[in-house]
């Protein structure tokens, strides 16, 4: 048993080291002064993907494929989630961070959770592990609240088979009480359920984009990994424009790539998301009214053998306005075995790409 624990620990350490090596290989050292080619974040209207016409759905999937093989980021409009629903969850984010008493937040601290659920204070963690040992790095200013999939949040009702990453059948989420934040859980449930349904829909489009049957992944997302966060980035004390020759004194969220299959991101009006272009230049993500930002994550990049790009990004609030965002990190069922599926999918993709 002890040997097995040591082996698992070594495997985790190797994975972390490999992830950090990849991240370090991408991060600019700040000497690059300009991009050699344009970097764009395309806007895709996915409304036709809800059509009964397969050709309409494939047309949207083709646009997704183009985005995933180039920038790894794209905006979606026509997604069907109302602006009322989107604004409601942003309002709850403000309520949580601005009105919930400190002692109530402390009771929800992620240090009490085996699954890193609950309140995450600023500077408690760094998304880039190298920042822990680099005194010259700016501290992260973000504050968060984290939760994951639970059947009560799933409009389908779930299949009763959800497991955490450690294999335990538990609900690891923690929530503020109704008396502390009336209506909070109800708004979270409404938003999470709609975004979860959107994520399942997008996965069907990802399947089409890879030349696979539309239902290729359906059985893999019946009780999926779906971590969501409320994030608060306080207004900058000294707003400075993005400058490759200027070292930032404030970093909301350090440079990183996401781990799951893809991310669905909702943002408030304050900008802050910055993407590392293929030329290792930080590029501000443009704003598109009413959209979600979608980005490829590491698992999908690995699954497609690097054809789809997981792109390094960060958040720097360069304004005097508070910024709020709600990322939703979508994955397949945590207990899903994928080896054979990966090989079959990549083989199909390569055959389709040849013709």
Protein Blocks (a to p, Z undefined) as FASTA:
>chain_A
ZZmmmmmmmmmmmmmmmmmmmmmmmpcghlagbdfbdcddddddfklmmpcblklmmmmm
mmmmmmmmmnopacdehkopafklmmmmmmmmmmmmmmmcfklmmmmgfklpcnlpajdd
ehkbcfblklmmmmkbccdfbdcddddddfklpmnlpnolaccfkopacdfbdcddfklm
ghklmmmmmmmmmmmmmmmmmmmmmmmmnopafklmmmmmmmccdddddddddddfbdcd
ddfkbccfbdfbacdddfblbdcddddfbdhiacddfkopacdddddehiacddddfklm
mmnnomaccdddddddfbfbdcddddddddddfklcfklmmmmmmmmmmmmmmZZ
